[in-house]
């Protein structure tokens, strides 16, 4: 998938947008650079996967726990982002996603979720000007 997306977006940015030069960058240069990196990551993953049976003894099937918790966190963000706002929804999805790992304890997960929520709110809402309020419509009277 990495290789396919890297090739597709690389083609679109190289032939659909003006790339320019390093001194005079066009709108296609940054997407082209990212697609090259994505393609390289895809090659590394493919090479690692073709190394043989060294991981076969460790794998015990499909890891349903991480799939379910990460998917639930993604769905929660889509459903509650505008209602809760950036800070509460980031706290919620980080807390949910932290339980993708079996050894997760509640108190460290709460602390990590709070730290990530504050950091993301400061970065995306204030630093980058993302049009998602820190607190959503649920917290307004």
LOKEDO-472484 format. One record per atom (N, C-alpha, C): residue in one letter; y negated, z negated, x. Coordinates in steps of 0.02 Angstrom, whole numbers, padded with zeros to 5 digits, always signed. Layout:
BEGIN
aYZX/...
This chain:
BEGIN
x+00060+00000+00041/x+00000+00000+00000/x-00063+00000+00043/x-00062-00040+00098/x-00120-00041+00143/x-00133+00028+00172/x-00080+00060+00193/x-00087+00127+00223/x-00113+00176+00171/x-00085+00174+00111/x-00107+00220+00058/x-00180+00210+00039/x-00200+00146+00030/x-00270+00133+00013/x-00316+00150+00071/x-00294+00136+00132/x-00335+00153+00191/x-00346+00228+00196/x-00293+00267+00184/x-00300+00339+00186/x-00344+00365+00129/x-00333+00340+00069/x-00370+00363+00011/x-00445+00348+00017/x-00461+00287+00035/x-00532+00269+00041/x-00563+00300+00103/x-00524+00308+00155/x-00550+00342+00215/x-00568+00414+00200/x-00525+00447+00162/x-00538+00516+00142/x-00601+00520+00099/x-00606+00475+00050/x-00664+00476+00005/x-00729+00462+00043/x-00727+00414+00089/x-00789+00398+00124/x-00807+00450+00176/x-00757+00481+00208/x-00771+00530+00259/x-00794+00597+00230/x-00765+00616+00173/x-00782+00681+00144/x-00825+00676+00081/x-00832+00617+00054/x-00872+00610-00007/x-00942+00582+00006/x-00950+00549+00063/x-01014+00519+00080/x-01035+00542+00150/x-01100+00539+00162/x-01125+00556+00229/x-01111+00498+00275/x-01073+00510+00329/x-01054+00457+00376/x-01111+00442+00424/x-01142+00492+00452/x-01196+00482+00499/x-01170+00462+00567/x-01213+00430+00606/x-01195+00407+00673/x-01205+00332+00677/x-01188+00303+00733/x-01198+00230+00741/x-01273+00214+00741/x-01314+00257+00769/x-01386+00245+00770/x-01418+00259+00702/x-01391+00307+00667/x-01419+00326+00602/x-01362+00326+00551/x-01345+00265+00529/x-01287+00257+00486/x-01298+00285+00416/x-01247+00319+00393/x-01248+00344+00324/x-01210+00296+00279/x-01211+00309+00214/x-01177+00264+00167/x-01101+00265+00173/x-01073+00313+00208/x-01000+00317+00214/x-00972+00285+00277/x-01014+00263+00323/x-00990+00237+00387/x-00953+00171+00379/x-00982+00124+00343/x-00951+00059+00334/x-00885+00063+00295/x-00883+00099+00238/x-00818+00106+00204/x-00766+00142+00247/x-00788+00189+00288/x-00740+00223+00332/x-00712+00175+00384/x-00756+00133+00412/x-00733+00083+00461/x-00684+00034+00428/x-00699+00011+00368/x-00653-00035+00333/x-00587-00002+00316/x-00588+00061+00297/x-00525+00095+00282/x-00483+00106+00344/x-00515+00117+00401/x-00478+00122+00464/x-00445+00055+00481/x-00482+00001+00471/x-00453-00066+00483/x-00395-00079+00435/x-00404-00061+00372/x-00351-00070+00322/x-00289-00028+00340/x-00300+00032+00363/x-00245+00074+00385/x-00208+00042+00444/x-00246+00015+00492/x-00216-00019+00549/x-00175-00080+00529/x-00201-00118+00482/x-00164-00176+00457/x-00100-00152+00423/x-00103-00097+00386/x-00044-00070+00355/x+00008-00048+00405/x-00013-00018+00460/x+00033+00001+00513/x+00066-00061+00543/x+00026-00113+00555/x+00053-00174+00584/x+00104-00207+00537/x+00089-00208+00473/x+00135-00238+00424/x+00199-00197+00420/x+00192-00130+00420/x+00250-00087+00416/x+00294-00095+00479/x+00262-00098+00537/x+00300-00107+00599/x+00336-00173+00600/x+00302-00226+00576/x+00333-00292+00573/x+00391-00293+00524/x+00385-00257+00469/x+00438-00255+00419/x+00499-00215+00442/x+00489-00170+00488/x+00544-00128+00512/x+00578-00158+00573/x+00561-00218+00591/x+00589-00250+00651/x+00662-00269+00644/x+00690-00267+00585/x+00760-00283+00578/x+00773-00343+00535/x+00829-00376+00547/x+00852-00431+00505/x+00831-00499+00529/x+00779-00504+00570/x+00760-00570+00595/x+00732-00615+00540/x+00705-00586+00487/x+00680-00626+00432/x+00729-00629+00374/x+00782-00591+00377/x+00829-00587+00321/x+00862-00653+00306/x+00876-00693+00357/x+00910-00757+00345/x+00864-00808+00312/x+00798-00801+00322/x+00751-00849+00292/x+00733-00832+00220/x+00736-00769+00202/x+00715-00751+00134/x+00769-00768+00084/x+00748-00798+00030/x+00796-00820-00022/x+00777-00790-00089/x+00748-00732-00090/x+00730-00701-00153/x+00655-00696-00162/x+00635-00687-00223/x+00565-00678-00240/x+00530-00746-00244/x+00474-00754-00209/x+00438-00818-00211/x+00396-00825-00275/x+00428-00847-00328/x+00396-00849-00393/x+00338-00900-00397/x+00345-00956-00363/x+00293-01007-00366/x+00225-00981-00342/x+00221-00951-00282/x+00156-00925-00261/x+00131-00869-00306/x+00176-00826-00327/x+00155-00770-00370/x+00124-00797-00435/x+00155-00846-00465/x+00130-00874-00529/x+00064-00910-00520/x+00058-00953-00469/x-00003-00992-00461/x-00063-00948-00439/x-00052-00901-00395/x-00106-00857-00374/x-00127-00811-00431/x-00080-00787-00469/x-00096-00746-00527/x-00134-00786-00580/x-00112-00848-00591/x-00146-00891-00640/x-00218-00904-00618/x-00229-00915-00554/x-00297-00926-00528/x-00340-00864-00539/x-00313-00806-00527/x-00350-00744-00537/x-00368-00734-00610/x-00321-00746-00655/x-00334-00740-00726/x-00386-00790-00749/x-00383-00851-00724/x-00432-00903-00742/x-00502-00882-00720/x-00508-00852-00661/x-00574-00829-00639/x-00600-00775-00686/x-00558-00729-00705/x-00580-00675-00749/x-00599-00702-00818/x-00563-00752-00842/x-00577-00779-00909/x-00637-00826-00911/x-00646-00866-00860/x-00695-00921-00863/x-00755-00915-00817/x-00763-00860-00781/x-00818-00855-00732/x-00886-00861-00765/x-00898-00825-00819/x-00964-00828-00850/x-00973-00891-00891/x-00920-00917-00920/x-00925-00977-00961/x-00936-01040-00918/x-00899-01047-00864/x-00905-01106-00822/x-00958-01098-00768/x-00965-01040-00739/x-01011-01029-00684/x-00974-01031-00618/x-01009-01015-00564/x-00979-01007-00499/x-00948-01072-00472/x-00983-01126-00474/x-00958-01189-00445/x-00896-01215-00481/x-00898-01224-00547/x-00838-01250-00580/x-00778-01203-00579/x-00790-01138-00586/x-00733-01092-00588/x-00702-01085-00518/x-00742-01089-00466/x-00715-01087-00398/x-00674-01150-00385/x-00699-01207-00407/x-00661-01269-00401/x-00594-01263-00437/x-00596-01238-00498/x-00535-01232-00539/x-00484-01185-00508/x-00506-01126-00487/x-00457-01078-00461/x-00430-01099-00392/x-00472-01132-00353/x-00447-01157-00288/x-00395-01212-00299/x-00408-01255-00347/x-00361-01309-00362/x-00295-01280-00388/x-00298-01231-00432/x-00237-01200-00458/x-00199-01164-00402/x-00235-01125-00362/x-00202-01086-00309/x-00173-01130-00255/x-00199-01190-00245/x-00173-01234-00193/x-00102-01257-00208/x-00081-01254-00271/x-00014-01275-00289/x+00038-01219-00282/x+00017-01164-00252/x+00065-01111-00235/x+00112-01136-00180/x+00090-01186-00144/x+00130-01216-00091/x+00163-01279-00120/x+00227-01288-00110/x+00263-01344-00139/x+00239-01411-00113/x+00218-01415-00050/x+00201-01479-00019/x+00130-01502-00034/x+00094-01468-00078/x+00025-01486-00093/x+00021-01553-00129/x-00026-01595-00105/x-00039-01658-00138/x-00106-01653-00175/x-00113-01692-00227/x-00170-01685-00273/x-00237-01704-00239/x-00240-01760-00204/x-00303-01781-00175/x-00330-01732-00123/x-00291-01710-00075/x-00317-01659-00029/x-00335-01593-00064/x-00298-01576-00116/x-00314-01515-00153/x-00381-01521-00189/x-00395-01580-00216/x-00460-01592-00248/x-00517-01588-00198/x-00507-01618-00139/x-00559-01617-00087/x-00570-01546-00062/x-00516-01509-00049/x-00523-01440-00026/x-00557-01397-00079/x-00540-01406-00141/x-00570-01368-00196/x-00644-01381-00201/x-00664-01444-00194/x-00735-01461-00197/x-00773-01430-00139/x-00746-01433-00079/x-00780-01404-00021/x-00786-01329-00028/x-00734-01295-00048/x-00736-01222-00055/x-00783-01203-00112/x-00784-01241-00166/x-00828-01225-00223/x-00902-01230-00202/x-00919-01282-00166/x-00989-01290-00143/x-01007-01234-00094/x-00962-01220-00046/x-00975-01167+00003/x-00984-01099-00031/x-00939-01082-00077/x-00943-01017-00111/x-01005-01012-00155/x-01023-01066-00188/x-01083-01066-00229/x-01145-01054-00187/x-01149-01089-00131/x-01206-01079-00087/x-01208-01009-00058/x-01151-00985-00036/x-01147-00920-00004/x-01160-00863-00053/x-01122-00861-00108/x-01125-00803-00152/x-01184-00805-00200/x-01199-00863-00229/x-01253-00866-00278/x-01321-00867-00245/x-01329-00910-00195/x-01395-00916-00163/x-01402-00869-00104/x-01352-00867-00060/x-01358-00826+00000/x-01357-00751-00014/x-01310-00728-00054/x-01303-00657-00067/x-01333-00635-00133/x-01354-00682-00175/x-01386-00666-00238/x-01339-00636-00290/x-01276-00657-00289/x-01228-00634-00339/x-01253-00655-00409/x-01252-00609-00457/x-01280-00626-00523/x-01233-00669-00565/x-01204-00720-00536/x-01162-00767-00573/x-01194-00836-00563/x-01215-00869-00618/x-01250-00932-00611/x-01203-00987-00583/x-01233-01037-00551/x-01194-01092-00524/x-01158-01128-00579/x-01193-01141-00634/x-01161-01171-00693/x-01171-01123-00751/x-01118-01109-00787/x-01119-01058-00839/x-01144-01083-00906/x-01132-01043-00957/x-01159-01056-01023/x-01129-01119-01055/x-01072-01141-01033/x-01041-01202-01061/x-01083-01264-01044/x-01119-01263-00988/x-01158-01321-00966/x-01231-01318-00987/x-01250-01266-01022/x-01319-01261-01046/x-01324-01283-01118/x-01380-01315-01134/x-01388-01338-01204/x-01431-01292-01245/
